Amino acid sequence: MDVCVLGAGSLGSVIGGCLARSGHEVTLVTRNEAHVAAIRERGLRLTDDDHTVRVDVSASTSARELEPPDLIVVLVKSFDTTSAIESARHLVTPDTVVLTLQNGVGCEQLIGEVVGADRVIAGRTFVGGRIIGPGVVEYGVVGRRTVLGELDGSRSNRLQRVGEAFEEAGLVVDLSSDIVAMMWEKLFVNVATGAWSALTGLPYGELSVHEDVEHMAVATVAEAISVARALDIAVTTTDPTEPWRRAWEGLPAGFKASMLQSVEKGARTEVDVMHGAVCAGGRRAGVATPINDTLLAAVHGLERRLRLERRLRLDG
């Protein structure tokens, strides 16, 4: 398949790199100019605790001059979804599949509003990635599943084809007849560590052994499970400790949650489609979410501080 990864940051580079290793023609699109330059010069390097592999893959800072691919994988930050897919609208033909693997809940609707809901399939992945230098990405794929599904629950030929491509790339894939429920299952993992990692500054190796954090992280997930059930979403998770463990098991000790990676770069986080989605769902369902409300407010405060500090640096 010809594949365009729109938003090839850490996770997008891992997904695209794995697909390229298995023989697919992949173009990574990211605004990170240094990352693109390094990939063009030396290839993409994927590294884990054991070894590093070099992957030949195309890279660009814009989708403007690309040809329509068979598959577009959308992995931009949730707040950039509409502008990103509009910039790539010319790549979407009647035969193009657009797959969102983004965090949170609601990005699939934003994409559908631009290119048509019939072009969109959704997925959630527990694969991990972290850019540790231009063109170099730390990754974790072993035992970490990717779930794909049609929004209407059907088992289409195009869904099968994308699933097969991911499996050929060494990614463990499940095809779901209820991808909305799976979005919430992934949301449980996001809220288990997202704000806690961002606020404490701890990588998974330290976060996972902190007893106080574990206790409250599990309670954070329990709130989210209560909201999903009240909204009649058919989630299967009943034990809130399971998403907590899934968040960090199998990843290097120094690996950092995406929200912490954003904070360290001084960038906006995706807290609104993670903890914010739980809070909004709780309001609709009449379920109190005091822990997620507090985390949402705290991260918003942290983001404001980062904006102020950036402004002071620019003014100085």
C-alpha positions as CSV (number, residue, x, y, z in Angstrom):
1,M,0.0,0.0,0.0
2,D,0.9,3.6,-0.5
3,V,0.6,5.2,3.0
4,C,0.7,8.8,4.2
5,V,1.1,9.3,7.9
6,L,-0.3,12.8,8.6
7,G,1.2,13.9,11.9
8,A,4.4,11.8,12.1
9,G,5.6,12.7,15.5
10,S,6.7,10.0,17.9
11,L,3.8,7.5,17.4
12,G,3.3,8.3,13.8
13,S,7.0,7.6,13.1
14,V,6.7,4.2,14.8
15,I,3.6,3.2,12.8
16,G,5.0,4.5,9.6
17,G,8.4,3.0,10.2
18,C,6.9,-0.4,10.9
19,L,4.8,-0.3,7.8
20,A,7.8,0.8,5.7
21,R,9.9,-2.1,7.1
22,S,7.4,-4.6,5.8
23,G,7.5,-3.2,2.2
24,H,4.8,-0.5,2.1
25,E,5.6,2.9,0.5
26,V,5.3,5.3,3.4
27,T,5.6,9.1,3.6
28,L,5.8,10.7,7.0
29,V,4.4,14.2,7.2
30,T,5.4,16.4,10.1
31,R,6.1,20.1,10.8
32,N,9.2,19.0,12.7
33,E,11.8,20.2,10.1
34,A,14.8,18.7,12.0
35,H,13.1,15.3,12.1
36,V,12.3,15.4,8.4
37,A,15.9,16.5,7.5
38,A,17.4,13.7,9.6
39,I,15.2,11.1,8.0
40,R,16.0,12.3,4.5
41,E,19.7,12.2,5.3
42,R,20.1,9.1,7.4
43,G,16.8,7.3,7.4
44,L,14.4,6.8,10.3
45,R,16.0,5.0,13.3
46,L,13.8,3.0,15.6
47,T,15.3,1.9,18.9
48,D,14.3,-0.1,21.9
49,D,16.2,-1.4,24.9
50,D,17.9,-4.1,22.8
51,H,18.8,-2.7,19.4
52,T,18.3,0.0,16.7
53,V,17.0,-0.5,13.2
54,R,17.3,1.8,10.2
55,V,14.2,2.3,8.0
56,D,14.2,3.9,4.6
57,V,11.1,6.1,4.4
58,S,10.1,9.3,2.7
59,A,9.5,12.4,4.8
60,S,8.0,15.8,4.2
61,T,6.9,18.9,6.2
62,S,3.8,19.3,4.0
63,A,1.2,17.1,2.2
64,R,0.9,19.8,-0.5
65,E,2.8,18.1,-3.2
66,L,2.1,14.5,-2.4
67,E,0.0,12.1,-4.6
68,P,-3.1,10.4,-3.3
69,P,-2.2,7.3,-1.3
70,D,-4.2,4.2,-0.5
71,L,-4.2,4.9,3.2
72,I,-3.9,8.1,5.2
73,V,-3.1,7.5,8.9
74,V,-4.0,10.6,10.9
75,L,-2.0,11.1,14.1
76,V,-1.9,14.9,14.5
77,K,-2.8,16.3,17.9
78,S,-6.5,16.4,18.4
79,F,-6.7,20.2,18.3
80,D,-5.0,20.2,14.9
81,T,-7.3,17.7,13.3
82,T,-9.5,20.0,11.2
83,S,-6.7,22.1,9.8
84,A,-4.5,19.1,9.1
85,I,-7.1,17.1,7.2
86,E,-8.2,20.2,5.3
87,S,-4.5,20.6,4.2
88,A,-4.6,17.0,2.9
89,R,-8.1,17.0,1.4
90,H,-6.6,16.8,-2.1
91,L,-5.1,13.4,-1.2
92,V,-8.5,11.8,-0.6
93,T,-10.0,10.0,-3.6
94,P,-13.0,7.7,-3.7
95,D,-10.6,4.8,-3.1
96,T,-8.6,6.4,-0.2
97,V,-9.1,5.1,3.4
98,V,-8.6,7.6,6.2
99,L,-7.7,6.0,9.5
100,T,-7.6,8.0,12.7
101,L,-5.4,6.5,15.5
102,Q,-5.6,9.7,17.6
103,N,-6.1,9.9,21.3
104,G,-9.4,10.8,22.9
105,V,-12.9,10.8,21.6
106,G,-14.4,12.8,18.7
107,C,-11.6,13.2,16.1
108,E,-13.3,10.8,13.7
109,Q,-16.2,13.1,13.5
110,L,-14.0,16.1,12.7
111,I,-12.3,14.2,9.9
112,G,-15.6,13.0,8.5
113,E,-16.9,16.5,8.3
114,V,-14.1,17.4,5.9
115,V,-13.7,14.3,3.7
116,G,-16.9,12.4,4.3
117,A,-17.7,9.9,7.1
118,D,-17.8,7.1,4.5
119,R,-14.0,7.5,4.0
120,V,-13.1,7.2,7.7
121,I,-12.3,4.2,9.8
122,A,-11.1,4.5,13.4
123,G,-8.6,2.7,15.6
124,R,-6.8,2.9,18.9
125,T,-3.3,1.7,19.5
126,F,-1.3,0.8,22.6
127,V,2.0,1.0,20.7
128,G,4.4,3.5,22.3
129,G,6.8,6.0,20.7
130,R,9.1,8.9,21.8
131,I,11.3,11.0,19.7
132,I,14.7,11.1,21.4
133,G,16.5,13.0,18.7
134,P,16.0,14.1,15.1
135,G,15.2,11.0,13.1
136,V,15.5,8.7,16.1
137,V,12.4,7.3,17.9
138,E,12.2,5.0,20.9
139,Y,9.4,2.5,20.5
140,G,7.5,-0.4,22.1
141,V,5.4,-2.7,20.0
142,V,5.8,-6.2,21.5
143,G,2.5,-7.3,23.0
144,R,0.9,-3.9,22.5
145,R,-2.3,-4.2,20.5
146,T,-3.9,-2.0,17.8
147,V,-7.7,-2.2,17.4
148,L,-9.3,-1.1,14.1
149,G,-13.0,-0.8,13.2
150,E,-15.6,0.7,10.9
151,L,-17.7,3.3,12.6
152,D,-20.8,1.4,11.6
153,G,-19.5,-1.9,13.0
154,S,-19.2,-3.6,9.7
155,R,-16.4,-6.0,8.7
156,S,-15.5,-4.4,5.3
157,N,-12.9,-5.4,2.8
158,R,-11.0,-2.2,3.3
159,L,-10.8,-2.8,7.1
160,Q,-9.5,-6.3,6.5
161,R,-6.9,-4.9,4.1
162,V,-5.6,-2.3,6.5
163,G,-5.6,-4.9,9.3
164,E,-3.5,-7.2,7.2
165,A,-1.0,-4.4,6.4
166,F,-0.6,-3.7,10.1
167,E,-0.1,-7.3,10.9
168,E,2.5,-7.7,8.1
169,A,4.3,-4.7,9.8
170,G,4.6,-6.7,13.1
171,L,1.8,-5.0,14.9
172,V,-0.7,-7.0,16.8
173,V,-4.2,-6.2,15.4
174,D,-7.8,-6.8,16.5
175,L,-10.7,-5.9,14.2
176,S,-13.6,-4.6,16.3
177,S,-17.4,-4.5,15.6
178,D,-17.7,-1.8,18.2
179,I,-14.9,0.7,17.8
180,V,-16.6,3.4,19.8
181,A,-16.3,1.1,22.9
182,M,-12.7,0.5,22.1
183,M,-12.1,4.3,21.9
184,W,-13.2,4.4,25.5
185,E,-11.1,1.4,26.4
186,K,-8.1,3.3,25.1
187,L,-9.3,6.5,26.9
188,F,-9.2,4.5,30.2
189,V,-5.4,4.0,29.5
190,N,-4.9,7.6,28.6
191,V,-6.5,9.0,31.8
192,A,-4.6,6.4,33.9
193,T,-1.3,8.1,33.3
194,G,-1.9,11.2,31.1
195,A,-2.3,14.1,33.6
196,W,-0.5,12.3,36.4
197,S,2.6,12.0,34.3
198,A,2.3,15.6,33.0
199,L,1.9,17.0,36.5
200,T,4.6,15.0,38.2
201,G,7.1,14.9,35.4
202,L,7.7,11.2,36.0
203,P,8.4,8.7,33.2
204,Y,6.6,5.4,33.3
205,G,9.4,3.6,35.2
206,E,9.0,6.0,38.2
207,L,5.3,6.6,37.8
208,S,4.4,2.9,37.9
209,V,6.1,2.3,41.3
210,H,4.7,5.4,43.1
211,E,2.0,4.0,45.4
212,D,0.2,7.3,46.0
213,V,0.0,8.0,42.3
214,E,-1.1,4.4,41.6
215,H,-4.0,4.7,44.1
216,M,-5.3,7.9,42.6
217,A,-4.7,6.9,39.0
218,V,-6.8,3.8,39.5
219,A,-9.5,6.0,41.0
220,T,-9.3,8.2,37.9
221,V,-9.9,5.2,35.6
222,A,-12.8,4.1,37.8
223,E,-14.6,7.5,37.2
224,A,-14.1,7.0,33.5
225,I,-15.6,3.5,33.6
226,S,-18.6,4.8,35.5
227,V,-19.2,7.5,32.9
228,A,-18.9,5.1,29.9
229,R,-21.4,2.7,31.5
230,A,-23.8,5.6,32.2
231,L,-23.6,6.6,28.5
232,D,-24.5,2.9,27.5
233,I,-21.1,2.4,25.9
234,A,-20.4,-1.3,25.8
235,V,-17.0,-1.3,27.4
236,T,-15.7,-4.6,28.8
237,T,-13.2,-3.3,31.4
238,T,-14.5,-3.7,34.9
239,D,-11.2,-3.6,36.9
240,P,-9.7,-0.1,36.8
241,T,-6.3,-1.5,37.7
242,E,-6.1,-3.1,34.2
243,P,-5.8,0.1,32.2
244,W,-3.3,1.4,34.7
245,R,-1.1,-1.6,34.1
246,R,-1.6,-1.6,30.3
247,A,-0.4,2.0,30.2
248,W,3.1,1.2,31.1
249,E,3.7,-2.5,30.9
250,G,6.2,-3.5,28.1
251,L,7.6,0.0,27.7
252,P,11.1,1.1,28.5
253,A,11.4,2.6,32.1
254,G,12.3,6.0,30.7
255,F,9.3,6.1,28.4
256,K,7.1,9.2,28.9
257,A,3.3,9.6,28.4
258,S,2.4,11.8,25.4
259,M,1.0,14.5,27.7
260,L,4.3,14.8,29.5
261,Q,6.2,14.9,26.2
262,S,4.0,17.9,25.3
263,V,4.6,19.6,28.6
264,E,8.4,19.2,28.2
265,K,8.2,20.8,24.8
266,G,6.1,23.6,26.2
267,A,3.3,22.6,23.8
268,R,-0.4,22.3,24.3
269,T,-1.6,18.9,25.6
270,E,-4.5,16.8,24.6
271,V,-6.0,16.9,28.1
272,D,-9.4,18.1,26.6
273,V,-10.0,14.9,24.6
274,M,-8.7,12.7,27.4
275,H,-9.7,13.8,30.9
276,G,-11.9,16.5,29.4
277,A,-13.9,13.8,27.5
278,V,-14.6,12.0,30.8
279,C,-15.7,15.3,32.4
280,A,-18.0,16.1,29.5
281,G,-19.4,12.6,29.4
282,G,-20.0,12.8,33.1
283,R,-22.0,16.0,32.7
284,R,-24.2,14.4,30.0
285,A,-24.8,11.3,32.0
286,G,-25.2,13.0,35.4
287,V,-22.1,11.2,36.8
288,A,-19.8,13.2,39.1
289,T,-16.1,13.2,38.0
290,P,-14.2,15.2,40.7
291,I,-10.8,13.6,40.1
292,N,-10.9,14.1,36.3
293,D,-12.3,17.6,36.9
294,T,-9.4,18.4,39.1
295,L,-6.8,17.0,36.8
296,L,-8.3,18.9,33.8
297,A,-8.1,22.2,35.7
298,A,-4.6,21.5,36.9
299,V,-3.3,20.7,33.4
300,H,-5.0,23.8,32.0
301,G,-3.2,25.8,34.7
302,L,0.1,24.2,33.8
303,E,-0.5,25.0,30.1
304,R,-1.2,28.6,31.0
305,R,2.1,28.8,33.0
306,L,4.0,27.4,30.0
307,R,2.4,30.0,27.7
308,L,3.3,32.8,30.1
309,E,6.9,31.6,30.3
310,R,7.1,31.3,26.5
311,R,5.8,34.9,26.2
312,L,8.3,36.2,28.7
313,R,11.2,34.5,26.8
314,L,10.0,36.0,23.6
315,D,9.6,39.5,25.1
316,G,13.0,39.2,26.8
